[in-house]
Amino acid sequence: MRIAALFISILALHACESKREDPPRPSSPALGGNMSGAKPRDMANCPSAVPGARTTVEMIPDGVVVTVTSNDAAAQQEILKRVELQAQAAQVPPGAPHSGKHGGPARVGFCPSVHDDTTIDVEKVDGGAQMTVKPVSKRHVGELQASTKARAARLPGFTSS
């Protein structure tokens, strides 16, 4: 008799559950491809996003050279500050989230200084800075170049190179 009562109780609970509409569950953010991020901080750490910045991208055999310059002295200082952040971000441990606070790999980002599995060497140049970005694995050179070019092409201050 107890088994029958338990069985009826389970059926009743199941029937109630199936009629109740649950609110939709938030989906966990999937790590997308190039330029699929939400831009939570509107590229606040990207040197190319500094107002008045000009960005050029040069393909080199083992990576890319991203040069960001401006005629404005204040913009130049901001570019240099952000370039240093980009160089530090290349050292972020794997698995950190992309939050716009410079903790993630920037695989989903929009800034042309891609630092997912790359090394970044920084050099000050007239009017700004230059970043030489190279993938850790040489087999990813083409992917790095394509991602960088696609990102740079979307910038207002991009000049084809």
N, CA and C atoms as a LAMMPS dump frame, in Angstrom:
ITEM: TIMESTEP
0
ITEM: NUMBER OF ATOMS
483
ITEM: BOX BOUNDS ff ff ff
-5.0000000000000000e+02 5.0000000000000000e+02
-5.0000000000000000e+02 5.0000000000000000e+02
-5.0000000000000000e+02 5.0000000000000000e+02
ITEM: ATOMS id mol type element x y z
1 1 1 N 0.815 -1.18 0
2 1 2 C 0 0 0
3 1 3 C 0.873 1.264 0
4 2 1 N 1.964 1.21 0.767
5 2 2 C 2.862 2.358 0.794
6 2 3 C 3.475 2.606 -0.584
7 3 1 N 3.809 1.549 -1.269
8 3 2 C 4.403 1.682 -2.601
9 3 3 C 3.415 2.341 -3.551
10 4 1 N 2.137 1.948 -3.484
11 4 2 C 1.117 2.542 -4.344
12 4 3 C 0.957 4.019 -4.027
13 5 1 N 0.957 4.4 -2.761
14 5 2 C 0.81 5.804 -2.365
15 5 3 C 2.015 6.608 -2.847
16 6 1 N 3.198 6.043 -2.72
17 6 2 C 4.409 6.709 -3.195
18 6 3 C 4.363 6.896 -4.707
19 7 1 N 3.933 5.863 -5.424
20 7 2 C 3.844 5.933 -6.882
21 7 3 C 2.854 7.018 -7.31
22 8 1 N 1.704 7.104 -6.641
23 8 2 C 0.691 8.122 -6.968
24 8 3 C 1.229 9.515 -6.665
25 9 1 N 1.945 9.662 -5.573
26 9 2 C 2.527 10.958 -5.216
27 9 3 C 3.535 11.414 -6.279
28 10 1 N 4.37 10.492 -6.727
29 10 2 C 5.371 10.82 -7.754
30 10 3 C 4.679 11.206 -9.047
31 11 1 N 3.645 10.473 -9.44
32 11 2 C 2.888 10.819 -10.651
33 11 3 C 2.257 12.198 -10.532
34 12 1 N 1.68 12.498 -9.367
35 12 2 C 1.044 13.796 -9.166
36 12 3 C 2.073 14.92 -9.252
37 13 1 N 3.221 14.73 -8.616
38 13 2 C 4.278 15.749 -8.688
39 13 3 C 4.767 15.935 -10.113
40 14 1 N 4.936 14.861 -10.822
41 14 2 C 5.392 14.94 -12.207
42 14 3 C 4.377 15.681 -13.073
43 15 1 N 3.1 15.403 -12.857
44 15 2 C 2.049 16.07 -13.63
45 15 3 C 2.055 17.566 -13.354
46 16 1 N 2.228 17.945 -12.099
47 16 2 C 2.278 19.373 -11.754
48 16 3 C 3.502 20.034 -12.371
49 17 1 N 4.63 19.341 -12.312
50 17 2 C 5.865 19.882 -12.877
51 17 3 C 5.734 20.108 -14.375
52 18 1 N 5.14 19.175 -15.077
53 18 2 C 5.082 19.289 -16.53
54 18 3 C 4.128 20.389 -16.971
55 19 1 N 3.174 20.786 -16.113
56 19 2 C 2.233 21.852 -16.474
57 19 3 C 2.799 23.23 -16.136
58 20 1 N 3.712 23.293 -15.173
59 20 2 C 4.282 24.571 -14.775
60 20 3 C 5.318 25.004 -15.802
61 21 1 N 5.268 26.265 -16.187
62 21 2 C 6.254 26.762 -17.136
63 21 3 C 7.384 27.418 -16.371
64 22 1 N 8.569 26.885 -16.557
65 22 2 C 9.735 27.454 -15.908
66 22 3 C 10.211 28.654 -16.708
67 23 1 N 10.734 29.654 -16.016
68 23 2 C 11.315 30.766 -16.769
69 23 3 C 12.514 30.255 -17.549
70 24 1 N 12.798 30.848 -18.681
71 24 2 C 13.948 30.375 -19.456
72 24 3 C 15.235 30.541 -18.663
73 25 1 N 16.07 29.549 -18.753
74 25 2 C 17.353 29.603 -18.063
75 25 3 C 18.319 30.43 -18.879
76 26 1 N 19.11 31.243 -18.196
77 26 2 C 20.117 31.977 -18.96
78 26 3 C 21.146 30.995 -19.485
79 27 1 N 21.486 31.167 -20.741
80 27 2 C 22.478 30.256 -21.309
81 27 3 C 23.857 30.717 -20.865
82 28 1 N 24.716 29.771 -20.654
83 28 2 C 26.073 30.143 -20.288
84 28 3 C 26.766 30.644 -21.544
85 29 1 N 27.54 31.71 -21.395
86 29 2 C 28.167 32.279 -22.578
87 29 3 C 29.173 31.312 -23.181
88 30 1 N 29.003 31.044 -24.434
89 30 2 C 29.95 30.177 -25.137
90 30 3 C 31.108 31.031 -25.611
91 31 1 N 32.26 30.456 -25.616
92 31 2 C 33.417 31.176 -26.115
93 31 3 C 33.353 31.162 -27.625
94 32 1 N 33.087 32.307 -28.187
95 32 2 C 32.903 32.4 -29.625
96 32 3 C 34.201 32.635 -30.351
97 33 1 N 34.059 32.91 -31.609
98 33 2 C 35.208 33.167 -32.446
99 33 3 C 35.565 34.642 -32.467
100 34 1 N 36.356 35 -33.422
101 34 2 C 36.824 36.366 -33.561
102 34 3 C 35.652 37.342 -33.624
103 35 1 N 35.744 38.414 -32.874
104 35 2 C 34.761 39.504 -32.84
105 35 3 C 33.362 39.03 -32.467
106 36 1 N 33.259 38.072 -31.549
107 36 2 C 31.953 37.608 -31.103
108 36 3 C 31.663 38.031 -29.672
109 37 1 N 32.52 38.798 -29.07
110 37 2 C 32.329 39.208 -27.682
111 37 3 C 31.291 40.31 -27.537
112 38 1 N 30.939 40.61 -26.297
113 38 2 C 29.896 41.589 -26.01
114 38 3 C 30.428 43.014 -25.848
115 39 1 N 31.708 43.202 -25.868
116 39 2 C 32.34 44.505 -25.639
117 39 3 C 31.822 45.149 -24.352
118 40 1 N 31.993 44.472 -23.205
119 40 2 C 31.433 44.977 -21.961
120 40 3 C 31.953 46.345 -21.551
121 41 1 N 33.127 46.71 -22.001
122 41 2 C 33.698 48.021 -21.637
123 41 3 C 34.053 48.84 -22.865
124 42 1 N 33.479 48.508 -23.999
125 42 2 C 33.702 49.259 -25.245
126 42 3 C 35.176 49.439 -25.581
127 43 1 N 35.938 48.367 -25.437
128 43 2 C 37.35 48.352 -25.821
129 43 3 C 38.179 49.384 -25.056
130 44 1 N 37.864 49.585 -23.779
131 44 2 C 38.531 50.596 -22.957
132 44 3 C 40.024 50.357 -22.795
133 45 1 N 40.503 49.158 -23.086
134 45 2 C 41.932 48.855 -22.961
135 45 3 C 42.646 48.774 -24.303
136 46 1 N 41.928 48.995 -25.372
137 46 2 C 42.508 48.852 -26.708
138 46 3 C 43.144 50.156 -27.177
139 47 1 N 44.421 50.141 -27.543
140 47 2 C 45.071 51.367 -28.018
141 47 3 C 44.425 51.908 -29.297
142 48 1 N 43.912 51.035 -30.128
143 48 2 C 43.292 51.473 -31.384
144 48 3 C 41.957 52.167 -31.161
145 49 1 N 41.372 52.011 -29.971
146 49 2 C 40.082 52.626 -29.663
147 49 3 C 40.228 54.015 -29.044
148 50 1 N 41.446 54.482 -28.868
149 50 2 C 41.658 55.831 -28.346
150 50 3 C 41.129 56.814 -29.395
151 51 1 N 40.296 57.776 -28.973
152 51 2 C 39.782 58.747 -29.949
153 51 3 C 40.926 59.448 -30.683
154 52 1 N 40.842 59.463 -31.993
155 52 2 C 41.863 60.091 -32.828
156 52 3 C 43.012 59.171 -33.209
157 53 1 N 42.969 57.926 -32.765
158 53 2 C 44.057 56.986 -33.08
159 53 3 C 43.948 56.498 -34.523
160 54 1 N 45.115 56.286 -35.116
161 54 2 C 45.208 55.673 -36.446
162 54 3 C 45.922 54.34 -36.275
163 55 1 N 45.41 53.319 -36.93
164 55 2 C 45.985 51.981 -36.798
165 55 3 C 46.38 51.459 -38.164
166 56 1 N 47.589 50.931 -38.246
167 56 2 C 48.019 50.216 -39.447
168 56 3 C 48.436 48.818 -39.028
169 57 1 N 48.264 47.892 -39.949
170 57 2 C 48.64 46.501 -39.701
171 57 3 C 49.554 46.063 -40.837
172 58 1 N 50.703 45.543 -40.474
173 58 2 C 51.653 45.023 -41.46
174 58 3 C 51.838 43.53 -41.204
175 59 1 N 51.662 42.757 -42.24
176 59 2 C 51.885 41.316 -42.122
177 59 3 C 53.384 41.044 -42.255
178 60 1 N 53.901 40.261 -41.329
179 60 2 C 55.29 39.83 -41.391
180 60 3 C 55.281 38.306 -41.436
181 61 1 N 56.357 37.667 -41.857
182 61 2 C 56.326 36.211 -42.032
183 61 3 C 55.876 35.419 -40.807
184 62 1 N 56.179 35.926 -39.601
185 62 2 C 55.838 35.149 -38.405
186 62 3 C 54.81 35.824 -37.504
187 63 1 N 54.047 36.785 -38.049
188 63 2 C 53.026 37.452 -37.244
189 63 3 C 52.523 38.724 -37.878
190 64 1 N 52.28 39.727 -37.026
191 64 2 C 51.791 41.024 -37.497
192 64 3 C 52.451 42.138 -36.693
193 65 1 N 52.526 43.3 -37.321
194 65 2 C 52.967 44.499 -36.628
195 65 3 C 51.787 45.458 -36.656
196 66 1 N 51.308 45.818 -35.473
197 66 2 C 50.19 46.749 -35.333
198 66 3 C 50.774 48.056 -34.831
199 67 1 N 50.601 49.129 -35.61
200 67 2 C 51.107 50.436 -35.227
201 67 3 C 49.92 51.355 -34.968
202 68 1 N 49.938 51.988 -33.799
203 68 2 C 48.843 52.885 -33.406
204 68 3 C 49.455 54.241 -33.089
205 69 1 N 48.996 55.27 -33.803
206 69 2 C 49.55 56.61 -33.627
207 69 3 C 48.438 57.654 -33.587
208 70 1 N 48.824 58.85 -33.179
209 70 2 C 47.918 59.996 -33.181
210 70 3 C 48.762 61.263 -33.242
211 71 1 N 48.165 62.349 -33.708
212 71 2 C 48.841 63.65 -33.698
213 71 3 C 48.641 64.361 -32.362
214 72 1 N 47.676 63.91 -31.566
215 72 2 C 47.332 64.535 -30.298
216 72 3 C 48.207 63.971 -29.174
217 73 1 N 48.841 64.854 -28.404
218 73 2 C 49.759 64.409 -27.343
219 73 3 C 49.047 63.589 -26.264
220 74 1 N 47.858 63.993 -25.867
221 74 2 C 47.122 63.246 -24.842
222 74 3 C 46.741 61.865 -25.365
223 75 1 N 46.342 61.794 -26.613
224 75 2 C 45.998 60.501 -27.219
225 75 3 C 47.233 59.608 -27.298
226 76 1 N 48.381 60.189 -27.611
227 76 2 C 49.616 59.417 -27.673
228 76 3 C 49.929 58.781 -26.319
229 77 1 N 49.747 59.54 -25.247
230 77 2 C 49.998 59.007 -23.907
231 77 3 C 49.038 57.862 -23.579
232 78 1 N 47.773 58.017 -23.969
233 78 2 C 46.783 56.965 -23.721
234 78 3 C 47.096 55.722 -24.556
235 79 1 N 47.536 55.931 -25.775
236 79 2 C 47.928 54.804 -26.636
237 79 3 C 49.056 54.02 -25.968
238 80 1 N 50.076 54.728 -25.502
239 80 2 C 51.214 54.06 -24.85
240 80 3 C 50.77 53.291 -23.609
241 81 1 N 49.892 53.869 -22.829
242 81 2 C 49.382 53.203 -21.622
243 81 3 C 48.653 51.912 -21.999
244 82 1 N 47.813 51.991 -23.014
245 82 2 C 47.029 50.82 -23.414
246 82 3 C 47.882 49.753 -24.099
247 83 1 N 48.914 50.172 -24.808
248 83 2 C 49.822 49.21 -25.436
249 83 3 C 50.522 48.38 -24.371
250 84 1 N 50.923 49.013 -23.292
251 84 2 C 51.557 48.283 -22.191
252 84 3 C 50.586 47.256 -21.601
253 85 1 N 49.311 47.622 -21.49
254 85 2 C 48.308 46.666 -21.012
255 85 3 C 48.208 45.466 -21.952
256 86 1 N 48.271 45.725 -23.236
257 86 2 C 48.182 44.638 -24.21
258 86 3 C 49.362 43.685 -24.065
259 87 1 N 50.55 44.232 -23.856
260 87 2 C 51.735 43.385 -23.694
261 87 3 C 51.614 42.53 -22.436
262 88 1 N 51.065 43.093 -21.361
263 88 2 C 50.87 42.332 -20.127
264 88 3 C 49.793 41.262 -20.297
265 89 1 N 48.781 41.564 -21.092
266 89 2 C 47.671 40.627 -21.273
267 89 3 C 48.108 39.36 -21.98
268 90 1 N 49.15 39.43 -22.764
269 90 2 C 49.64 38.237 -23.451
270 90 3 C 50.161 37.208 -22.454
271 91 1 N 50.338 37.631 -21.208
272 91 2 C 50.854 36.731 -20.177
273 91 3 C 49.756 36.207 -19.256
274 92 1 N 48.482 36.479 -19.565
275 92 2 C 47.367 36.025 -18.734
276 92 3 C 47.259 34.508 -18.827
277 93 1 N 47.056 33.826 -17.695
278 93 2 C 46.965 32.366 -17.741
279 93 3 C 45.729 31.892 -18.509
280 94 1 N 45.802 30.733 -19.153
281 94 2 C 44.665 30.219 -19.91
282 94 3 C 43.452 29.992 -19.012
283 95 1 N 42.276 30.181 -19.575
284 95 2 C 41.037 29.924 -18.853
285 95 3 C 40.45 31.139 -18.17
286 96 1 N 41.157 32.261 -18.163
287 96 2 C 40.6 33.466 -17.545
288 96 3 C 39.463 33.986 -18.427
289 97 1 N 38.395 34.526 -17.797
290 97 2 C 37.252 34.991 -18.599
291 97 3 C 37.549 36.281 -19.351
292 98 1 N 36.898 36.462 -20.485
293 98 2 C 37.013 37.712 -21.235
294 98 3 C 35.937 38.648 -20.703
295 99 1 N 36.328 39.588 -19.855
296 99 2 C 35.369 40.463 -19.193
297 99 3 C 35.536 41.917 -19.574
298 100 1 N 36.5 42.236 -20.397
299 100 2 C 36.785 43.621 -20.716
300 100 3 C 37.67 44.28 -19.677
301 101 1 N 38.059 43.535 -18.656
302 101 2 C 38.928 44.069 -17.603
303 101 3 C 40.349 43.547 -17.742
304 102 1 N 40.652 43 -18.847
305 102 2 C 41.978 42.499 -19.207
306 102 3 C 42.366 41.254 -18.46
307 103 1 N 41.425 40.339 -18.319
308 103 2 C 41.756 39.094 -17.673
309 103 3 C 41.631 37.921 -18.609
310 104 1 N 41.062 38.106 -19.768
311 104 2 C 40.797 36.983 -20.66
312 104 3 C 41.727 36.938 -21.852
313 105 1 N 41.524 35.962 -22.697
314 105 2 C 42.434 35.74 -23.801
315 105 3 C 42.22 36.636 -25.017
316 106 1 N 41.126 37.38 -25.073
317 106 2 C 40.798 38.266 -26.194
318 106 3 C 40.558 37.511 -27.484
319 107 1 N 40.262 36.235 -27.395
320 107 2 C 39.926 35.461 -28.593
321 107 3 C 38.639 35.991 -29.215
322 108 1 N 37.715 36.451 -28.366
323 108 2 C 36.42 36.913 -28.849
324 108 3 C 36.402 38.427 -29.045
325 109 1 N 37.521 39.062 -28.812
326 109 2 C 37.572 40.519 -28.792
327 109 3 C 37.581 41.197 -30.143
328 110 1 N 37.701 42.521 -30.087
329 110 2 C 37.65 43.357 -31.274
330 110 3 C 38.927 44.171 -31.463
331 111 1 N 39.785 44.21 -30.466
332 111 2 C 41.023 44.974 -30.552
333 111 3 C 42.01 44.237 -31.458
334 112 1 N 42.684 44.941 -32.357
335 112 2 C 43.611 44.254 -33.266
336 112 3 C 44.865 43.697 -32.614
337 113 1 N 45.089 43.987 -31.361
338 113 2 C 46.241 43.384 -30.689
339 113 3 C 45.806 42.075 -30.037
340 114 1 N 45.683 41.06 -30.851
341 114 2 C 45.248 39.736 -30.405
342 114 3 C 46.296 39.166 -29.458
343 115 1 N 45.873 38.715 -28.268
344 115 2 C 46.867 38.151 -27.357
345 115 3 C 46.502 36.756 -26.868
346 116 1 N 45.685 36.044 -27.606
347 116 2 C 45.394 34.658 -27.272
348 116 3 C 46.517 33.788 -27.84
349 117 1 N 47.326 33.21 -26.96
350 117 2 C 48.465 32.381 -27.358
351 117 3 C 49.454 33.131 -28.244
352 118 1 N 49.749 34.367 -27.845
353 118 2 C 50.714 35.16 -28.598
354 118 3 C 51.758 35.761 -27.667
355 119 1 N 52.79 36.289 -28.28
356 119 2 C 53.734 37.148 -27.577
357 119 3 C 53.603 38.528 -28.204
358 120 1 N 53.769 39.554 -27.401
359 120 2 C 53.66 40.921 -27.907
360 120 3 C 54.892 41.693 -27.469
361 121 1 N 55.627 42.221 -28.447
362 121 2 C 56.764 43.092 -28.171
363 121 3 C 56.341 44.511 -28.508
364 122 1 N 56.632 45.436 -27.606
365 122 2 C 56.196 46.819 -27.742
366 122 3 C 57.389 47.718 -28.009
367 123 1 N 57.172 48.671 -28.896
368 123 2 C 58.201 49.662 -29.192
369 123 3 C 57.525 51.006 -29.362
370 124 1 N 58.082 52.027 -28.738
371 124 2 C 57.567 53.375 -28.898
372 124 3 C 58.021 53.906 -30.258
373 125 1 N 57.1 54.535 -30.984
374 125 2 C 57.409 55.144 -32.275
375 125 3 C 56.877 56.572 -32.26
376 126 1 N 57.27 57.373 -33.249
377 126 2 C 56.759 58.741 -33.335
378 126 3 C 55.233 58.729 -33.366
379 127 1 N 54.632 59.413 -32.419
380 127 2 C 53.178 59.533 -32.391
381 127 3 C 52.442 58.41 -31.692
382 128 1 N 53.153 57.404 -31.17
383 128 2 C 52.44 56.313 -30.514
384 128 3 C 53.308 55.111 -30.238
385 129 1 N 52.812 53.955 -30.659
386 129 2 C 53.518 52.711 -30.347
387 129 3 C 53.285 51.663 -31.422
388 130 1 N 54.17 50.709 -31.415
389 130 2 C 54.108 49.597 -32.358
390 130 3 C 54.158 48.301 -31.559
391 131 1 N 53.277 47.369 -31.911
392 131 2 C 53.248 46.064 -31.254
393 131 3 C 53.554 45 -32.298
394 132 1 N 54.548 44.19 -32.033
395 132 2 C 54.832 43.046 -32.887
396 132 3 C 54.213 41.84 -32.197
397 133 1 N 53.195 41.274 -32.846
398 133 2 C 52.428 40.181 -32.27
399 133 3 C 52.751 38.907 -33.044
400 134 1 N 53.152 37.877 -32.296
401 134 2 C 53.499 36.598 -32.917
402 134 3 C 52.794 35.473 -32.169
403 135 1 N 52.267 34.496 -32.891
404 135 2 C 51.646 33.368 -32.203
405 135 3 C 52.715 32.501 -31.546
406 136 1 N 52.345 31.861 -30.451
407 136 2 C 53.266 30.955 -29.775
408 136 3 C 53.611 29.8 -30.715
409 137 1 N 52.622 29.31 -31.431
410 137 2 C 52.836 28.235 -32.397
411 137 3 C 52.83 28.81 -33.81
412 138 1 N 53.86 28.549 -34.559
413 138 2 C 53.973 29.088 -35.918
414 138 3 C 52.834 28.641 -36.833
415 139 1 N 52.182 27.539 -36.52
416 139 2 C 51.087 27.075 -37.379
417 139 3 C 49.858 27.98 -37.28
418 140 1 N 49.855 28.925 -36.307
419 140 2 C 48.725 29.831 -36.14
420 140 3 C 48.974 31.221 -36.742
421 141 1 N 50.043 31.38 -37.501
422 141 2 C 50.363 32.686 -38.098
423 141 3 C 49.212 33.162 -38.991
424 142 1 N 48.716 32.333 -39.877
425 142 2 C 47.644 32.727 -40.792
426 142 3 C 46.378 33.136 -40.055
427 143 1 N 46.037 32.386 -39.017
428 143 2 C 44.847 32.699 -38.215
429 143 3 C 45.015 34.041 -37.503
430 144 1 N 46.197 34.277 -36.924
431 144 2 C 46.479 35.54 -36.253
432 144 3 C 46.378 36.695 -37.245
433 145 1 N 46.971 36.53 -38.416
434 145 2 C 46.94 37.6 -39.414
435 145 3 C 45.513 37.908 -39.867
436 146 1 N 44.723 36.879 -40.099
437 146 2 C 43.343 37.082 -40.537
438 146 3 C 42.513 37.761 -39.448
439 147 1 N 42.652 37.314 -38.202
440 147 2 C 41.907 37.919 -37.096
441 147 3 C 42.288 39.381 -36.907
442 148 1 N 43.579 39.652 -36.95
443 148 2 C 44.061 41.014 -36.75
444 148 3 C 43.549 41.932 -37.847
445 149 1 N 43.645 41.493 -39.083
446 149 2 C 43.203 42.325 -40.205
447 149 3 C 41.691 42.575 -40.142
448 150 1 N 40.915 41.556 -39.82
449 150 2 C 39.461 41.716 -39.729
450 150 3 C 39.093 42.701 -38.618
451 151 1 N 39.789 42.616 -37.501
452 151 2 C 39.511 43.528 -36.399
453 151 3 C 39.887 44.967 -36.764
454 152 1 N 41.061 45.129 -37.33
455 152 2 C 41.531 46.475 -37.668
456 152 3 C 40.65 47.138 -38.719
457 153 1 N 40.17 46.357 -39.668
458 153 2 C 39.342 46.902 -40.743
459 153 3 C 38.048 47.531 -40.234
460 154 1 N 37.604 47.163 -39.047
461 154 2 C 36.374 47.709 -38.466
462 154 3 C 36.59 49.007 -37.717
463 155 1 N 37.828 49.401 -37.546
464 155 2 C 38.144 50.606 -36.762
465 155 3 C 37.996 51.859 -37.605
466 156 1 N 37.532 52.952 -36.986
467 156 2 C 37.41 54.2 -37.747
468 156 3 C 38.748 54.751 -38.197
469 157 1 N 39.835 54.515 -37.431
470 157 2 C 41.134 55.063 -37.789
471 157 3 C 42.047 54.08 -38.475
472 158 1 N 41.486 53.094 -39.168
473 158 2 C 42.324 52.092 -39.821
474 158 3 C 42.755 52.565 -41.194
475 159 1 N 44.037 52.425 -41.452
476 159 2 C 44.553 52.682 -42.801
477 159 3 C 45.169 51.401 -43.282
478 160 1 N 44.73 50.964 -44.419
479 160 2 C 45.194 49.692 -44.972
480 160 3 C 46.695 49.728 -45.167
481 161 1 N 47.3 48.593 -44.908
482 161 2 C 48.759 48.519 -45.111
483 161 3 C 49.117 47.223 -45.789
